[in-house]
Amino acid sequence: MTADGDRVMAWGSCESGQLGACGEEEEVVSSPRHVPGFGSDLAVLTCGPWGTVSVGNSPNEVCTSGERGKPVATVSGLESTARVVDAGRGEDFLVVLTEDSKILTLGGSAYGQLGRGDNVVESTSLRSVKWPRSSRDIVKIRAGAYHWLAMSSTGKVFGSGSNSKGQLGIPDRRSISEPERIYNLWAFPVVDIATGANHSAVLTAHGHIYTFGSNRYGQLGVKSVGEQSNDAGGETSVTSPGGSIQLKDFSEYPHRVPCPDGLHYKAVACGADHTLAIRSDGRVVTFGKGTSGQLGCGSTGSSFSPMVVRLPSDEVFVSVVGGGRHSACLSLAGNLYTWGAGESGQLGNMDVADKLYPVKVEKPKRGRKRLRAPASMEPGGCGISPSEYQPADEIGGSQEECFWTMVACGANHTVAALSNSLDRIEAMKENMESRANTIATVSGSQAFGCAGYLSKEFIRYGASELELDAERAAAEYSKFLDEFDGNGPQALEEAALYLAVDSKDAFARGWDGSGQLVSVSSVANQIEPAMVLLLAMLNPSLTSENGLRYLGFLVEMAKYLRIRGKRSFIHTVSNDIPTNMLITRLITPIQMLIDMELRTERAITETVINSVKTLYLLFCAVKARGPGHEPISLKEFYNSTITQEVNLSRDYERKFLLEGEKSFSFCSYPFILDQEAKGILLRKEMKSVQHKCAMDSLMSANRMMSPNCEIEVRRDHLIQDSLSELLRRHQFPMELRKPLKVRFVGEAGEDAGGLRKEFFQIAIEKLFSPDFGMFTYDEENRYHWFRCDSLETNDAFNLVGTLVGLAIYNDTILDLHFPPVVYKKLQDLAPNFADLKVMSPRVAQSLQAVLDYDGDDMEDVLCVTFTVPYESIYGERVEHELVEGGKDRFVTQQNKHEFVRLYTEWVLEKSVEKAFSAFKGGMRRMIPGHMLNLFEPEEFEVLVCGEKFDDVGQLEKHTRYDGGYTQNSEVITWFWEVLNGLSPDRKRRFLAFVTGTDRVPAGGVEKLNFVIQRSGPDSDRLPTSHTCFNVLLLPDYSSLEKTKNRLLLSIENSQGFGLR
């Protein structure tokens, strides 16, 4: 800046003294005129509707105009001695910001715009506003007609004044007489703010503009399509507590202004009823009211979406401003362009006509008294290029060139600063380019405790969705710990506490006296806040004792997430959080929090409930993960402390017996219970029902009724007899719910469990044999599947389902070989292509090859049609058409995805729909759906079939000895040596020999209660077993060789039938 400094030029209406002192008869100035009194070293130049404010770089140099016939005056009586760094002017008030972040106001306060409380309605001196506790480091203020906004260095935004159109972004549209934080912007890294008459806009570090307030003319950049709907909306819509806001003519909820793909916004400003912005491609865009051409697009219509202003393409623009009905922008070359209403001369081109396109305001040289307009400029004309400007008469003075370096617009006047240096312009450009990094300058624990910083640094906006850079976040957390030596953990704890408390304020619309949330704010239904919560939870300090307490705040906020927020949380975890990080940074800390609460409080606290509900969101995310992610075991979600500390029987009653009451139950979130706990609950339910049915029989009038369900079958007619018995009892369903006892005709013996196991084993083996015609068997994958052309009726499949359900009901493990998709379908979960890959890998590989083929000659090369080939029950090859005329419809690049979808759908669903539905109905006759829903499909499979046996060491660890044996007996040592040396297949056959099946119950071998009992002295007798009780009768053999020989003979020459 030279010694000459700034010269403030003004033009437009001077009816209210906007331009300082004018002539008595003068009301319109149509060309730039120097206005003395605004100072020559400016820091700020801004306008209200009817006046101008300048702030000098000297302390307390605030000058204003706006009184008819009076010159520019210096504001006196500032409460603070600190230098003023920013200012704003509304209809009837002035607001200034000092370098120590104090905000002072004066003027009217009919709408609370002075920010000093309800008792102050007017003030003639600048005094401090009342600040909320969370405000500090204010760096910018902007004033609207009767409201103002303030922005902190960390991107927080505050507001005060009128909110009748939602221009403060605060719900309820109530006026605010003391500044309040705009929590609807909590997760947005705001770097700039702007205010119109009744609307506001903010710019984020991501280059997005969010608008709120009046949308009567489209100044929010969105069409008016009704006030509210239940539609979730797209990425550019932020939702209210009741659903997506479809803006009508106002909104207190921020709305993201659309921007073409690959572009973003770099600057934003507001006129009275229109909005202006600079895009990253250098274009200036406008939207809102355009009745006087203030949009600069060649029309007088309003626009609800951004329109490109016709400006010279060789100019780079660094600033835009809006007035009442006109606009202006400043270029890097120091050129000034104006457009819109001109009836008061506010365009500065010596004309009073409206301009639908921008016109260039001539830069007067030092010493000029007037400018001459070019001859081509006529009222109502369009903008002209720089080459069309004609030299004005030069009347003496210096010929040194000057530049426009500041500009501001009022309702119908414009002021601008002339300088003979471009330093300020270049600083504007640099500031605009680096604005996105403003929040990145936050350091220390303040950074990780700032929602805006986390959002700016670690959330990425893709073409269609948001992404969270979890790995970079984890790396930054670790870097912070390293740089702060031993103080890092404590600093991160402080950050966690600050963000936890801040999030609680953001998510709440009010708290009652007991600290309970009255209602949830719209923040809980936004996408970004859910992602910020996740980033906060990745803080590694949350596993310390203090950290766990702070984690309690975060899981409480996660509990309050609404539909869109929950979807964002689940989607982000599912797609953006690596498996190891998901376990160590999210699941494990929350499990630790549950453990701490249960063990210290000895009660199911709100923190426990919130933690379980947050774990459920993580669980849903894991279930939604695609095949590209490393799988996560269900065991990561099991919480042993719940099993140990909570009375699950009572908890179960709360869920199923007290459904009408609002009572939390762990059984409502069964994913957190291990298989053993769920098995206990299921057996408890089954035993309870069995006992009731048995007692009902004993107490009935017919004293001959048995307390048991007694089935009598012939071995050589077992299937016929079994299905007949089940069919007969279908008329008396309670009969099947008694304890099951099986008797084989012509055989002695009381059923203590072994006969029941044998019965189910034989029945299942015969029914599922391909020869029986109900199920197929894939030798390669060892899976049974429903035969699509079975000759058996649906009733037969229903009876098979009943038989399987009867086995589960009577706590009997079956040797079933269903693919996992069956257990999904039993729980009403939709199958997909991934399920087909497990059931039929070879078929799925062929279909995947179709999907992967990218040649245009697919039809000729692959020759695949819309058919499914299979072998009929008569051994013939049959082709089922997936669509009408499928044999003649070839698979092409255009329809290959449809083909794979239809193929998968037919194999897994449509082809077996009736048979499977009947089978499921039979099973659910015995096992109620609410009990099945306790289990995940994988767990349900283990419940039915048991777990694979592959750990002899665990079996040895949990074996008991009887009849004189101990773990140190010589024959026992030999026995374990022999068993450990067997092949995996022989180990499983041994298990079948002693228990009846080659699988172990849910919970592992420890649930077998396996016993080795001495069976006399050394002899040639073979070992025997009681499969009813899982007991091995082992003679006291005299050598290792004999023990091995006798044991192998027993294994090879016996057949197990079941378990338990």
Secondary structure, 3 states (H helix, E strand, C coil): CCCCCCEEEEEEECCCCCCCCCCCCCCEEEEEEECCCCCCCEEEEEEECCEEEEEECCCCCEEEECCCCCCCEECCCCCCCCCEEEEEECCCEEEEEECCCCEEEEEECCCCCCCCCCCCCEEEEEEECCCCCCCCCEEEEEECCCEEEEEECCCCEEEEECCCCCCCCCHHHCCEEEEEECHHHCCCCEEEEEECCCEEEEEECCCCEEEEEECCCCCCCCCCCCCEECCCCCCCCCEECCEEECCCCEEEEEEECCCCCCCCEEEEEECCCEEEEEECCCCEEEEECCCCCCCCCCCCCCEEEEEECCCCCCCCEEEEEECCCEEEEEECCCCEEEEECCCCCCCCCCCCCCEEEEEEECCCCCCCCCCCCCCCCCCCCCCCCHHHCCCCCCCCCCCCCCEEEEEEECCCEEEEEEECCCHHHHHHHHHHHHHHHCHHHCCCHHHHCCHHHHHHHHEEECCCCEEECHHHHHHHHHHHHHHCHHHHHHHHHHHHHHHHHHHHHHHECCECCCCCECCECHHHHCHHHHHHHHHHHCCHHHHCHHHHHHHHHHHHHHHCCCHHHHHHHHHHHHHHCCHHHHHHHHHHHHHHHHHHHHHHHCCCCHHHHHHHHHHHHHHHHHHHCCCCCCCCCHHHHCCHHHHHHCCHHHHHHHHHCCCCCCCCCHHHCHHHCCHHHHHHHHHHHHHHHHHHHHHHHHCCCCCCCCCCEEEEECHHHHHHHHHHHHHHHCCCHHHHCCCEEEEECCCCCCCCCHHHHHHHHHHHHHHCCHHHCCEEEECCCCEEEECCCCCCCHHHHHHHHHHHHHHHHCCCCCCCCCCHHHHHHHCCCCCCHHHHHHHCHHHHHHHHHHHHCCCCCHHHHCCCECEEEEECCCCCEEEEECCCCHHHCECCCCCHHHHHHHHHHHHHCHHHHHHHHHHHHHHHHHCCHHHHCCCCHHHHHHHHHCEECCCHHHHHHCCEEECCCCCCCHHHHHHHHHHHCCCHHHHHHHHHHHHCCCEECCCCHHHHCCEEEECCCCCCCCCEEECCCCEEEECCCCCHHHHHHHHHHHHHCCCCCCCC
